[in-house]
Amino acid sequence: MNIKLYFSAVLSAVILFFITCVFTLPIISFIALIPFLYSLNKSTGLFSFIKISSLFFFVYYFLSFSFLLKLSELIDLPEVIGAIASFLATAITALLTAAIHMLPTVVMYRFSKHRIFDGICYSALFTLGEFFVGLMLPVGVPIVTVSLSLVGFTPFLQSASLLGSLFLTLITVIINALFVSILSTRFISMKSLTSAVLIILIFFANTLFGVIRINLCEPFGESLNVSVLQVDKAGLAKWSHKSSSPLSDYKALIDSIKNSDMIFLPETAITYSLDDSQVISDINAALQSTGAEIVSGIFYDEDNRSYNAYCAFTGDKTAVYLKRILVPFGEFSLFGDKLFDGTDSLSSAEKISPLYAKNATVATAICIESIYPKVIRKQVKQGGEIIAVPTNDSWFPGTHLQRLHLKHSVLRSVENFRYLVRSANSGISAVISPFGKKLAEIPESESGVINAQILKINRKTPYTVFGNTWILVPIILFLYIAFFDLKQTGRIRLFKLDF
């Protein structure tokens, strides 16, 4: 019997991985967790609950982080040792992230698991675990969330503008839990009927809100012509064959652009420091060629510190955004000032503030920063009119990372109701509407330019203003279950929903 429960947990983990990271099948999200939640429903005691949970979360995160197995190709070690090192890196990252996510849910073993309310409680604690993962840098990395599996179901995404993408996770898990509630009863009962009604109400109410919002909430603001550049150049080639001309890889594409207000290049498109005289020379030549403001990834040195930066050039002035959240071991080391290849670690910006370019105030998230909603939300709250996500995912070609990372940009655009431009080295570059629709895209491993007209928007969504303050409800629920609701021996029980 236990083997069937463990198999059910693994099955859910595999399905959730595929619909989140590989395929676009959002409708499957509402049933993907049924095998896992059903197995938890059949668990007996704390030890059984933890074993089933651990198996699900570890498999889910290990598959999601499997792109890290490509690290063996980047590490200067013998092939076998490199493969072992990359496997251990993937497993440890998955294990730590799984532990953080699972921790708030463990208290649910106390519950009877026979009430509708119990399933809703577990969904809230599952969502709380996702929230904790986003707080635990560098131990936890929120590269995957259940809400990402919904990208493609545009109407359903719109409630993220109210309460953020975590709310999408909550209602998705609740729908799965309600299905389990129906399956756990052998005959038609008040419990199964109530669960069915709740599924219909939650699904259609959320979808209807999205349809109304898309049709009635028309974006308005000053128009802006933008160009997004992508050059197919792998990460290793970009650094090992450094060009003598900082903009040589992009010159032909830049020269082809006409009537653009802003040109967006990827993260570290210029592999030089901003104070290099050749950089200024190349930028000035490009500005004369196009007449547009050029925004590019570059390195910025100040006070003996080096930063991963995104700079807007006009000829008159240079606006600078400094990266706040760095990639562990890729941009900084946990064990000193040097990275594994002997280079110096980059510095992290002290605060988050938007890029105050000439043509627009740009809420910027460089690479990994785009998976943290608060980075962009804070900048939009400070006046960001559009969102820019410059990135370099070319270190992991042929994996699911590129498509997965792009899905985060879709959610950020909906949460803050902003047009988003994404410029990626080797892909995937895109322009995304405030409703999360991809208006244009350059696939992975291609070079090209996206020319689009977008709007500078100033109004703020409820999520932009209030953020994830509603997560206090699951936190209070967790404390209540952990310390008061002791099922058999407890003296305090506030809820008696036995239908």
DRENMARKE-534168 format. One record per residue (C-alpha): x, y, z; residue number from 1. Coordinates in nm, 3 decimals. Layout:
N
{px:X; py:Y; pz:Z; num:NUM}
...
This chain:
499
{px:0.000; py:0.000; pz:0.000; num:1}
{px:0.283; py:0.239; pz:0.087; num:2}
{px:0.442; py:0.184; pz:-0.254; num:3}
{px:0.122; py:0.306; pz:-0.421; num:4}
{px:0.125; py:0.620; pz:-0.207; num:5}
{px:0.489; py:0.692; pz:-0.291; num:6}
{px:0.425; py:0.628; pz:-0.660; num:7}
{px:0.133; py:0.873; pz:-0.649; num:8}
{px:0.356; py:1.142; pz:-0.497; num:9}
{px:0.622; py:1.090; pz:-0.766; num:10}
{px:0.358; py:1.093; pz:-1.039; num:11}
{px:0.231; py:1.434; pz:-0.928; num:12}
{px:0.586; py:1.569; pz:-0.909; num:13}
{px:0.664; py:1.456; pz:-1.265; num:14}
{px:0.337; py:1.592; pz:-1.408; num:15}
{px:0.382; py:1.927; pz:-1.233; num:16}
{px:0.739; py:1.953; pz:-1.360; num:17}
{px:0.638; py:1.891; pz:-1.722; num:18}
{px:0.346; py:2.135; pz:-1.728; num:19}
{px:0.553; py:2.401; pz:-1.552; num:20}
{px:0.890; py:2.365; pz:-1.724; num:21}
{px:0.844; py:2.181; pz:-2.053; num:22}
{px:0.492; py:2.204; pz:-2.197; num:23}
{px:0.218; py:2.466; pz:-2.193; num:24}
{px:-0.083; py:2.272; pz:-2.063; num:25}
{px:-0.236; py:2.502; pz:-1.799; num:26}
{px:-0.563; py:2.308; pz:-1.767; num:27}
{px:-0.368; py:2.008; pz:-1.631; num:28}
{px:-0.259; py:2.225; pz:-1.337; num:29}
{px:-0.598; py:2.179; pz:-1.174; num:30}
{px:-0.560; py:1.801; pz:-1.150; num:31}
{px:-0.180; py:1.754; pz:-1.144; num:32}
{px:-0.159; py:1.747; pz:-0.764; num:33}
{px:-0.447; py:1.506; pz:-0.711; num:34}
{px:-0.229; py:1.190; pz:-0.680; num:35}
{px:0.000; py:1.361; pz:-0.428; num:36}
{px:-0.278; py:1.513; pz:-0.217; num:37}
{px:-0.471; py:1.185; pz:-0.226; num:38}
{px:-0.165; py:0.998; pz:-0.096; num:39}
{px:-0.130; py:1.252; pz:0.186; num:40}
{px:-0.495; py:1.195; pz:0.265; num:41}
{px:-0.417; py:0.824; pz:0.311; num:42}
{px:-0.105; py:0.881; pz:0.521; num:43}
{px:-0.102; py:0.771; pz:0.883; num:44}
{px:0.096; py:0.969; pz:1.137; num:45}
{px:0.380; py:1.216; pz:1.113; num:46}
{px:0.645; py:0.980; pz:0.975; num:47}
{px:0.426; py:0.864; pz:0.686; num:48}
{px:0.323; py:1.222; pz:0.609; num:49}
{px:0.685; py:1.341; pz:0.597; num:50}
{px:0.803; py:1.052; pz:0.375; num:51}
{px:0.532; py:1.115; pz:0.115; num:52}
{px:0.585; py:1.492; pz:0.125; num:53}
{px:0.963; py:1.462; pz:0.103; num:54}
{px:0.943; py:1.237; pz:-0.199; num:55}
{px:0.709; py:1.471; pz:-0.385; num:56}
{px:0.898; py:1.792; pz:-0.314; num:57}
{px:1.243; py:1.647; pz:-0.378; num:58}
{px:1.150; py:1.489; pz:-0.714; num:59}
{px:0.965; py:1.806; pz:-0.821; num:60}
{px:1.260; py:2.033; pz:-0.741; num:61}
{px:1.528; py:1.794; pz:-0.863; num:62}
{px:1.363; py:1.777; pz:-1.208; num:63}
{px:1.310; py:2.154; pz:-1.206; num:64}
{px:1.676; py:2.221; pz:-1.123; num:65}
{px:1.802; py:1.954; pz:-1.363; num:66}
{px:1.936; py:2.224; pz:-1.596; num:67}
{px:2.219; py:2.253; pz:-1.340; num:68}
{px:2.350; py:1.919; pz:-1.466; num:69}
{px:2.491; py:2.125; pz:-1.754; num:70}
{px:2.741; py:2.268; pz:-1.507; num:71}
{px:2.965; py:1.970; pz:-1.581; num:72}
{px:3.037; py:2.128; pz:-1.920; num:73}
{px:3.141; py:2.456; pz:-1.756; num:74}
{px:3.360; py:2.322; pz:-1.476; num:75}
{px:3.725; py:2.273; pz:-1.559; num:76}
{px:3.745; py:1.924; pz:-1.410; num:77}
{px:3.774; py:1.567; pz:-1.547; num:78}
{px:3.447; py:1.457; pz:-1.705; num:79}
{px:3.349; py:1.206; pz:-1.437; num:80}
{px:3.430; py:1.440; pz:-1.147; num:81}
{px:3.247; py:1.727; pz:-1.322; num:82}
{px:2.939; py:1.507; pz:-1.371; num:83}
{px:2.940; py:1.404; pz:-1.004; num:84}
{px:2.987; py:1.765; pz:-0.891; num:85}
{px:2.698; py:1.892; pz:-1.105; num:86}
{px:2.473; py:1.608; pz:-0.986; num:87}
{px:2.551; py:1.690; pz:-0.624; num:88}
{px:2.487; py:2.061; pz:-0.688; num:89}
{px:2.148; py:1.978; pz:-0.838; num:90}
{px:2.055; py:1.735; pz:-0.560; num:91}
{px:2.162; py:1.965; pz:-0.276; num:92}
{px:1.981; py:2.265; pz:-0.426; num:93}
{px:1.667; py:2.054; pz:-0.472; num:94}
{px:1.692; py:1.910; pz:-0.121; num:95}
{px:1.729; py:2.248; pz:0.050; num:96}
{px:1.451; py:2.408; pz:-0.153; num:97}
{px:1.221; py:2.110; pz:-0.093; num:98}
{px:1.285; py:2.126; pz:0.282; num:99}
{px:1.196; py:2.495; pz:0.296; num:100}
{px:0.880; py:2.448; pz:0.091; num:101}
{px:0.764; py:2.142; pz:0.286; num:102}
{px:0.828; py:2.278; pz:0.635; num:103}
{px:0.502; py:2.477; pz:0.687; num:104}
{px:0.290; py:2.187; pz:0.559; num:105}
{px:0.421; py:1.930; pz:0.808; num:106}
{px:0.185; py:2.049; pz:1.084; num:107}
{px:-0.107; py:1.920; pz:0.874; num:108}
{px:-0.044; py:1.564; pz:0.997; num:109}
{px:-0.242; py:1.670; pz:1.307; num:110}
{px:-0.560; py:1.716; pz:1.104; num:111}
{px:-0.823; py:1.450; pz:1.046; num:112}
{px:-0.796; py:1.506; pz:0.666; num:113}
{px:-1.167; py:1.429; pz:0.623; num:114}
{px:-1.301; py:1.783; pz:0.598; num:115}
{px:-1.309; py:2.027; pz:0.310; num:116}
{px:-1.153; py:2.283; pz:0.540; num:117}
{px:-0.848; py:2.059; pz:0.589; num:118}
{px:-0.774; py:2.065; pz:0.215; num:119}
{px:-0.803; py:2.443; pz:0.208; num:120}
{px:-0.569; py:2.467; pz:0.507; num:121}
{px:-0.310; py:2.249; pz:0.337; num:122}
{px:-0.334; py:2.463; pz:0.021; num:123}
{px:-0.264; py:2.775; pz:0.228; num:124}
{px:0.037; py:2.614; pz:0.394; num:125}
{px:0.165; py:2.486; pz:0.057; num:126}
{px:0.148; py:2.846; pz:-0.069; num:127}
{px:0.321; py:2.969; pz:0.246; num:128}
{px:0.603; py:2.725; pz:0.172; num:129}
{px:0.644; py:2.875; pz:-0.177; num:130}
{px:0.660; py:3.218; pz:-0.015; num:131}
{px:0.933; py:3.102; pz:0.224; num:132}
{px:1.139; py:2.966; pz:-0.066; num:133}
{px:1.146; py:3.318; pz:-0.212; num:134}
{px:1.281; py:3.458; pz:0.114; num:135}
{px:1.565; py:3.211; pz:0.169; num:136}
{px:1.839; py:3.327; pz:-0.068; num:137}
{px:2.081; py:3.172; pz:-0.138; num:138}
{px:1.948; py:2.849; pz:0.017; num:139}
{px:1.609; py:2.857; pz:-0.156; num:140}
{px:1.564; py:2.970; pz:-0.516; num:141}
{px:1.202; py:3.015; pz:-0.640; num:142}
{px:1.281; py:2.913; pz:-0.998; num:143}
{px:0.959; py:2.708; pz:-1.010; num:144}
{px:0.616; py:2.793; pz:-0.871; num:145}
{px:0.278; py:2.633; pz:-0.933; num:146}
{px:0.158; py:2.963; pz:-1.080; num:147}
{px:0.403; py:2.921; pz:-1.372; num:148}
{px:0.207; py:2.617; pz:-1.488; num:149}
{px:-0.086; py:2.852; pz:-1.560; num:150}
{px:0.103; py:3.070; pz:-1.808; num:151}
{px:-0.087; py:3.036; pz:-2.134; num:152}
{px:-0.427; py:3.056; pz:-1.962; num:153}
{px:-0.431; py:3.435; pz:-1.986; num:154}
{px:-0.776; py:3.504; pz:-1.833; num:155}
{px:-0.695; py:3.298; pz:-1.525; num:156}
{px:-0.367; py:3.488; pz:-1.471; num:157}
{px:-0.535; py:3.825; pz:-1.422; num:158}
{px:-0.604; py:3.782; pz:-1.050; num:159}
{px:-0.227; py:3.814; pz:-1.004; num:160}
{px:-0.285; py:4.188; pz:-1.048; num:161}
{px:-0.487; py:4.178; pz:-0.725; num:162}
{px:-0.286; py:3.949; pz:-0.498; num:163}
{px:0.019; py:3.838; pz:-0.698; num:164}
{px:0.125; py:3.506; pz:-0.844; num:165}
{px:0.124; py:3.337; pz:-0.502; num:166}
{px:-0.254; py:3.374; pz:-0.506; num:167}
{px:-0.261; py:3.177; pz:-0.832; num:168}
{px:-0.072; py:2.898; pz:-0.654; num:169}
{px:-0.323; py:2.906; pz:-0.368; num:170}
{px:-0.637; py:2.872; pz:-0.580; num:171}
{px:-0.477; py:2.606; pz:-0.803; num:172}
{px:-0.385; py:2.388; pz:-0.506; num:173}
{px:-0.730; py:2.445; pz:-0.353; num:174}
{px:-0.899; py:2.319; pz:-0.670; num:175}
{px:-0.678; py:2.009; pz:-0.663; num:176}
{px:-0.762; py:1.954; pz:-0.295; num:177}
{px:-1.135; py:1.986; pz:-0.363; num:178}
{px:-1.110; py:1.721; pz:-0.634; num:179}
{px:-0.944; py:1.494; pz:-0.378; num:180}
{px:-1.231; py:1.566; pz:-0.141; num:181}
{px:-1.472; py:1.437; pz:-0.405; num:182}
{px:-1.262; py:1.128; pz:-0.481; num:183}
{px:-1.230; py:1.039; pz:-0.113; num:184}
{px:-1.606; py:0.981; pz:-0.080; num:185}
{px:-1.747; py:0.660; pz:-0.226; num:186}
{px:-2.097; py:0.792; pz:-0.278; num:187}
{px:-2.256; py:1.123; pz:-0.364; num:188}
{px:-2.274; py:1.320; pz:-0.042; num:189}
{px:-2.309; py:1.673; pz:0.086; num:190}
{px:-1.929; py:1.688; pz:0.108; num:191}
{px:-1.872; py:1.586; pz:-0.255; num:192}
{px:-2.149; py:1.816; pz:-0.380; num:193}
{px:-2.010; py:2.108; pz:-0.182; num:194}
{px:-1.662; py:2.041; pz:-0.317; num:195}
{px:-1.792; py:2.032; pz:-0.676; num:196}
{px:-1.978; py:2.360; pz:-0.629; num:197}
{px:-1.669; py:2.525; pz:-0.482; num:198}
{px:-1.454; py:2.407; pz:-0.775; num:199}
{px:-1.700; py:2.556; pz:-1.023; num:200}
{px:-1.729; py:2.883; pz:-0.829; num:201}
{px:-1.353; py:2.931; pz:-0.785; num:202}
{px:-1.263; py:2.838; pz:-1.142; num:203}
{px:-1.531; py:3.036; pz:-1.321; num:204}
{px:-1.522; py:3.338; pz:-1.090; num:205}
{px:-1.147; py:3.374; pz:-1.141; num:206}
{px:-1.174; py:3.318; pz:-1.517; num:207}
{px:-1.467; py:3.559; pz:-1.548; num:208}
{px:-1.271; py:3.826; pz:-1.363; num:209}
{px:-0.989; py:3.781; pz:-1.611; num:210}
{px:-1.215; py:3.802; pz:-1.916; num:211}
{px:-1.378; py:4.120; pz:-1.784; num:212}
{px:-1.042; py:4.274; pz:-1.699; num:213}
{px:-0.891; py:4.199; pz:-2.039; num:214}
{px:-1.190; py:4.348; pz:-2.221; num:215}
{px:-1.254; py:4.651; pz:-2.000; num:216}
{px:-0.917; py:4.746; pz:-1.848; num:217}
{px:-0.759; py:4.908; pz:-2.152; num:218}
{px:-0.395; py:5.018; pz:-2.101; num:219}
{px:-0.330; py:5.385; pz:-2.171; num:220}
{px:-0.025; py:5.607; pz:-2.164; num:221}
{px:0.240; py:5.770; pz:-2.381; num:222}
{px:0.351; py:5.549; pz:-2.671; num:223}
{px:0.711; py:5.431; pz:-2.699; num:224}
{px:0.882; py:5.261; pz:-2.993; num:225}
{px:1.121; py:4.996; pz:-2.866; num:226}
{px:1.363; py:4.752; pz:-3.026; num:227}
{px:1.483; py:4.434; pz:-2.854; num:228}
{px:1.807; py:4.274; pz:-2.975; num:229}
{px:1.918; py:3.913; pz:-2.954; num:230}
{px:2.248; py:3.767; pz:-3.077; num:231}
{px:2.302; py:3.391; pz:-3.075; num:232}
{px:2.627; py:3.366; pz:-2.886; num:233}
{px:2.681; py:3.102; pz:-2.618; num:234}
{px:2.806; py:3.201; pz:-2.275; num:235}
{px:3.149; py:3.041; pz:-2.303; num:236}
{px:3.209; py:3.189; pz:-2.649; num:237}
{px:3.101; py:3.531; pz:-2.528; num:238}
{px:3.370; py:3.539; pz:-2.260; num:239}
{px:3.650; py:3.330; pz:-2.411; num:240}
{px:3.651; py:3.518; pz:-2.744; num:241}
{px:3.615; py:3.873; pz:-2.621; num:242}
{px:3.587; py:4.112; pz:-2.914; num:243}
{px:3.816; py:4.413; pz:-2.946; num:244}
{px:3.507; py:4.624; pz:-3.012; num:245}
{px:3.250; py:4.622; pz:-2.727; num:246}
{px:2.944; py:4.645; pz:-2.956; num:247}
{px:3.077; py:4.446; pz:-3.252; num:248}
{px:2.829; py:4.159; pz:-3.203; num:249}
{px:2.534; py:4.400; pz:-3.216; num:250}
{px:2.653; py:4.660; pz:-3.466; num:251}
{px:2.477; py:4.517; pz:-3.771; num:252}
{px:2.148; py:4.481; pz:-3.584; num:253}
{px:2.171; py:4.831; pz:-3.438; num:254}
{px:2.245; py:4.984; pz:-3.778; num:255}
{px:1.930; py:4.819; pz:-3.920; num:256}
{px:1.697; py:4.989; pz:-3.668; num:257}
{px:1.499; py:5.294; pz:-3.771; num:258}
{px:1.251; py:5.514; pz:-3.582; num:259}
{px:1.306; py:5.357; pz:-3.242; num:260}
{px:1.302; py:5.546; pz:-2.913; num:261}
{px:1.484; py:5.283; pz:-2.705; num:262}
{px:1.701; py:4.986; pz:-2.801; num:263}
{px:1.735; py:4.709; pz:-2.541; num:264}
{px:2.037; py:4.477; pz:-2.532; num:265}
{px:2.084; py:4.171; pz:-2.304; num:266}
{px:2.260; py:4.132; pz:-1.973; num:267}
{px:2.639; py:4.193; pz:-2.010; num:268}
{px:2.596; py:4.250; pz:-2.383; num:269}
{px:2.905; py:4.467; pz:-2.334; num:270}
{px:3.166; py:4.257; pz:-2.155; num:271}
{px:3.369; py:4.565; pz:-2.062; num:272}
{px:3.347; py:4.813; pz:-1.777; num:273}
{px:3.159; py:5.139; pz:-1.828; num:274}
{px:3.475; py:5.346; pz:-1.772; num:275}
{px:3.652; py:5.185; pz:-2.070; num:276}
{px:3.717; py:5.450; pz:-2.337; num:277}
{px:3.638; py:5.207; pz:-2.618; num:278}
{px:3.290; py:5.154; pz:-2.474; num:279}
{px:3.208; py:5.523; pz:-2.490; num:280}
{px:3.341; py:5.542; pz:-2.845; num:281}
{px:3.128; py:5.248; pz:-2.963; num:282}
{px:2.817; py:5.375; pz:-2.784; num:283}
{px:2.850; py:5.723; pz:-2.935; num:284}
{px:2.884; py:5.574; pz:-3.284; num:285}
{px:2.573; py:5.363; pz:-3.230; num:286}
{px:2.379; py:5.662; pz:-3.098; num:287}
{px:2.464; py:5.861; pz:-3.412; num:288}
{px:2.361; py:5.567; pz:-3.629; num:289}
{px:2.015; py:5.523; pz:-3.478; num:290}
{px:1.927; py:5.836; pz:-3.282; num:291}
{px:1.769; py:5.607; pz:-3.021; num:292}
{px:1.849; py:5.566; pz:-2.654; num:293}
{px:2.056; py:5.249; pz:-2.608; num:294}
{px:2.007; py:5.037; pz:-2.295; num:295}
{px:2.264; py:4.765; pz:-2.241; num:296}
{px:2.405; py:4.526; pz:-1.987; num:297}
{px:2.758; py:4.623; pz:-1.882; num:298}
{px:2.991; py:4.620; pz:-1.582; num:299}
{px:3.007; py:4.923; pz:-1.354; num:300}
{px:3.303; py:4.993; pz:-1.125; num:301}
{px:3.283; py:5.222; pz:-0.824; num:302}
{px:3.480; py:5.245; pz:-0.498; num:303}
{px:3.685; py:4.934; pz:-0.581; num:304}
{px:3.368; py:4.735; pz:-0.638; num:305}
{px:3.235; py:4.586; pz:-0.959; num:306}
{px:2.863; py:4.557; pz:-1.033; num:307}
{px:2.649; py:4.382; pz:-1.293; num:308}
{px:2.469; py:4.685; pz:-1.435; num:309}
{px:2.211; py:4.792; pz:-1.690; num:310}
{px:2.281; py:5.134; pz:-1.837; num:311}
{px:2.083; py:5.373; pz:-2.056; num:312}
{px:2.296; py:5.585; pz:-2.293; num:313}
{px:2.180; py:5.903; pz:-2.467; num:314}
{px:2.506; py:6.085; pz:-2.526; num:315}
{px:2.414; py:6.357; pz:-2.277; num:316}
{px:2.401; py:6.135; pz:-1.970; num:317}
{px:2.417; py:5.773; pz:-1.856; num:318}
{px:2.154; py:5.629; pz:-1.624; num:319}
{px:2.258; py:5.321; pz:-1.425; num:320}
{px:2.074; py:5.031; pz:-1.261; num:321}
{px:2.283; py:4.805; pz:-1.036; num:322}
{px:2.188; py:4.442; pz:-0.979; num:323}
{px:2.068; py:4.367; pz:-0.627; num:324}
{px:2.021; py:3.987; pz:-0.623; num:325}
{px:2.325; py:3.793; pz:-0.747; num:326}
{px:2.359; py:3.432; pz:-0.865; num:327}
{px:2.533; py:3.218; pz:-0.600; num:328}
{px:2.875; py:3.095; pz:-0.723; num:329}
{px:2.811; py:3.254; pz:-1.065; num:330}
{px:2.843; py:3.614; pz:-0.945; num:331}
{px:2.947; py:3.576; pz:-0.582; num:332}
{px:3.093; py:3.305; pz:-0.361; num:333}
{px:2.958; py:3.198; pz:-0.025; num:334}
{px:3.308; py:3.114; pz:0.091; num:335}
{px:3.521; py:3.418; pz:0.007; num:336}
{px:3.585; py:3.694; pz:-0.244; num:337}
{px:3.677; py:3.465; pz:-0.534; num:338}
{px:3.460; py:3.253; pz:-0.763; num:339}
{px:3.547; py:2.892; pz:-0.852; num:340}
{px:3.740; py:3.010; pz:-1.160; num:341}
{px:3.951; py:3.254; pz:-0.958; num:342}
{px:3.776; py:3.574; pz:-1.069; num:343}
{px:3.653; py:3.834; pz:-0.819; num:344}
{px:3.296; py:3.820; pz:-0.691; num:345}
{px:3.063; py:4.099; pz:-0.800; num:346}
{px:2.906; py:4.335; pz:-0.549; num:347}
{px:2.537; py:4.367; pz:-0.475; num:348}
{px:2.356; py:4.700; pz:-0.493; num:349}
{px:2.254; py:4.837; pz:-0.154; num:350}
{px:1.899; py:4.920; pz:-0.260; num:351}
{px:1.648; py:4.858; pz:-0.537; num:352}
{px:1.560; py:5.155; pz:-0.756; num:353}
{px:1.445; py:5.181; pz:-1.120; num:354}
{px:1.653; py:5.285; pz:-1.418; num:355}
{px:1.574; py:5.652; pz:-1.480; num:356}
{px:1.634; py:5.660; pz:-1.854; num:357}
{px:1.563; py:5.961; pz:-2.074; num:358}
{px:1.259; py:5.817; pz:-2.252; num:359}
{px:1.106; py:5.613; pz:-1.968; num:360}
{px:1.146; py:5.509; pz:-1.607; num:361}
{px:1.233; py:5.141; pz:-1.637; num:362}
{px:1.165; py:4.884; pz:-1.365; num:363}
{px:1.462; py:4.654; pz:-1.425; num:364}
{px:1.532; py:4.296; pz:-1.323; num:365}
{px:1.862; py:4.149; pz:-1.442; num:366}
{px:1.842; py:3.775; pz:-1.502; num:367}
{px:1.767; py:3.591; pz:-1.174; num:368}
{px:1.605; py:3.902; pz:-1.027; num:369}
{px:1.300; py:3.849; pz:-1.249; num:370}
{px:1.198; py:3.540; pz:-1.051; num:371}
{px:1.158; py:3.756; pz:-0.739; num:372}
{px:0.832; py:3.954; pz:-0.773; num:373}
{px:0.932; py:4.213; pz:-0.511; num:374}
{px:1.225; py:4.341; pz:-0.722; num:375}
{px:0.999; py:4.467; pz:-0.999; num:376}
{px:0.705; py:4.552; pz:-0.773; num:377}
{px:0.916; py:4.793; pz:-0.568; num:378}
{px:1.043; py:4.969; pz:-0.879; num:379}
{px:0.697; py:5.003; pz:-1.033; num:380}
{px:0.581; py:5.144; pz:-0.701; num:381}
{px:0.864; py:5.400; pz:-0.732; num:382}
{px:0.738; py:5.510; pz:-1.074; num:383}
{px:0.849; py:5.241; pz:-1.319; num:384}
{px:0.653; py:5.287; pz:-1.644; num:385}
{px:0.776; py:4.980; pz:-1.830; num:386}
{px:0.963; py:4.663; pz:-1.725; num:387}
{px:1.292; py:4.544; pz:-1.873; num:388}
{px:1.440; py:4.198; pz:-1.814; num:389}
{px:1.791; py:4.168; pz:-1.961; num:390}
{px:1.925; py:3.816; pz:-1.915; num:391}
{px:2.181; py:3.561; pz:-2.024; num:392}
{px:2.045; py:3.205; pz:-2.011; num:393}
{px:2.291; py:3.077; pz:-2.271; num:394}
{px:2.494; py:2.894; pz:-2.006; num:395}
{px:2.233; py:2.616; pz:-2.013; num:396}
{px:2.146; py:2.563; pz:-2.382; num:397}
{px:1.898; py:2.296; pz:-2.477; num:398}
{px:1.741; py:2.281; pz:-2.130; num:399}
{px:1.400; py:2.395; pz:-2.006; num:400}
{px:1.552; py:2.698; pz:-1.829; num:401}
{px:1.494; py:2.947; pz:-2.113; num:402}
{px:1.121; py:2.876; pz:-2.144; num:403}
{px:1.078; py:2.854; pz:-1.767; num:404}
{px:1.256; py:3.185; pz:-1.708; num:405}
{px:1.039; py:3.353; pz:-1.973; num:406}
{px:0.725; py:3.245; pz:-1.787; num:407}
{px:0.834; py:3.451; pz:-1.487; num:408}
{px:0.836; py:3.761; pz:-1.708; num:409}
{px:0.476; py:3.690; pz:-1.808; num:410}
{px:0.371; py:3.687; pz:-1.443; num:411}
{px:0.564; py:4.006; pz:-1.362; num:412}
{px:0.384; py:4.192; pz:-1.643; num:413}
{px:0.041; py:4.086; pz:-1.515; num:414}
{px:0.118; py:4.155; pz:-1.149; num:415}
{px:0.215; py:4.515; pz:-1.220; num:416}
{px:0.014; py:4.585; pz:-1.539; num:417}
{px:0.316; py:4.693; pz:-1.742; num:418}
{px:0.456; py:4.622; pz:-2.086; num:419}
{px:0.768; py:4.412; pz:-2.049; num:420}
{px:1.068; py:4.392; pz:-2.283; num:421}
{px:1.296; py:4.093; pz:-2.242; num:422}
{px:1.634; py:4.088; pz:-2.414; num:423}
{px:1.820; py:3.759; pz:-2.380; num:424}
{px:2.158; py:3.650; pz:-2.506; num:425}
{px:2.081; py:3.345; pz:-2.730; num:426}
{px:1.712; py:3.367; pz:-2.630; num:427}
{px:1.434; py:3.383; pz:-2.550; num:428}
{px:1.369; py:3.753; pz:-2.615; num:429}
{px:1.014; py:3.886; pz:-2.611; num:430}
{px:0.776; py:4.179; pz:-2.573; num:431}
{px:0.487; py:4.107; pz:-2.336; num:432}
{px:0.163; py:4.301; pz:-2.285; num:433}
{px:0.027; py:4.410; pz:-1.944; num:434}
{px:-0.214; py:4.114; pz:-1.961; num:435}
{px:0.069; py:3.861; pz:-2.003; num:436}
{px:0.029; py:3.805; pz:-2.377; num:437}
{px:0.347; py:3.762; pz:-2.580; num:438}
{px:0.327; py:4.020; pz:-2.858; num:439}
{px:0.651; py:3.908; pz:-3.023; num:440}
{px:0.927; py:3.657; pz:-2.956; num:441}
{px:1.270; py:3.554; pz:-3.084; num:442}
{px:1.326; py:3.180; pz:-3.026; num:443}
{px:1.630; py:3.031; pz:-2.859; num:444}
{px:1.955; py:3.010; pz:-3.064; num:445}
{px:1.853; py:3.273; pz:-3.318; num:446}
{px:1.962; py:3.631; pz:-3.381; num:447}
{px:1.721; py:3.908; pz:-3.457; num:448}
{px:1.536; py:4.227; pz:-3.364; num:449}
{px:1.187; py:4.284; pz:-3.226; num:450}
{px:1.039; py:4.623; pz:-3.312; num:451}
{px:0.726; py:4.707; pz:-3.115; num:452}
{px:0.516; py:4.997; pz:-2.999; num:453}
{px:0.434; py:4.987; pz:-2.629; num:454}
{px:0.284; py:5.227; pz:-2.375; num:455}
{px:0.432; py:5.389; pz:-2.066; num:456}
{px:0.180; py:5.317; pz:-1.790; num:457}
{px:0.160; py:5.498; pz:-1.457; num:458}
{px:-0.139; py:5.349; pz:-1.275; num:459}
{px:-0.067; py:5.085; pz:-1.013; num:460}
{px:-0.237; py:4.752; pz:-0.944; num:461}
{px:-0.351; py:4.648; pz:-0.595; num:462}
{px:-0.062; py:4.400; pz:-0.593; num:463}
{px:0.190; py:4.673; pz:-0.675; num:464}
{px:0.064; py:4.880; pz:-0.383; num:465}
{px:0.010; py:4.611; pz:-0.119; num:466}
{px:0.228; py:4.321; pz:-0.233; num:467}
{px:0.191; py:3.989; pz:-0.050; num:468}
{px:0.047; py:4.130; pz:0.274; num:469}
{px:-0.235; py:3.875; pz:0.249; num:470}
{px:0.019; py:3.600; pz:0.319; num:471}
{px:-0.024; py:3.693; pz:0.687; num:472}
{px:-0.342; py:3.482; pz:0.680; num:473}
{px:-0.156; py:3.154; pz:0.602; num:474}
{px:0.110; py:3.252; pz:0.860; num:475}
{px:-0.155; py:3.293; pz:1.131; num:476}
{px:-0.316; py:2.969; pz:1.015; num:477}
{px:0.018; py:2.789; pz:1.046; num:478}
{px:0.070; py:2.919; pz:1.400; num:479}
{px:-0.283; py:2.821; pz:1.495; num:480}
{px:-0.249; py:2.466; pz:1.365; num:481}
{px:0.102; py:2.422; pz:1.507; num:482}
{px:0.027; py:2.539; pz:1.861; num:483}
{px:-0.346; py:2.511; pz:1.923; num:484}
{px:-0.531; py:2.274; pz:1.694; num:485}
{px:-0.409; py:1.946; pz:1.842; num:486}
{px:-0.686; py:1.731; pz:1.696; num:487}
{px:-0.734; py:1.478; pz:1.978; num:488}
{px:-0.576; py:1.639; pz:2.285; num:489}
{px:-0.609; py:2.010; pz:2.211; num:490}
{px:-0.838; py:2.236; pz:2.408; num:491}
{px:-0.890; py:2.504; pz:2.142; num:492}
{px:-1.068; py:2.449; pz:1.809; num:493}
{px:-1.212; py:2.745; pz:1.626; num:494}
{px:-1.339; py:2.559; pz:1.318; num:495}
{px:-1.585; py:2.271; pz:1.299; num:496}
{px:-1.661; py:2.232; pz:0.933; num:497}
{px:-1.755; py:1.866; pz:0.914; num:498}
{px:-1.957; py:1.868; pz:0.588; num:499}
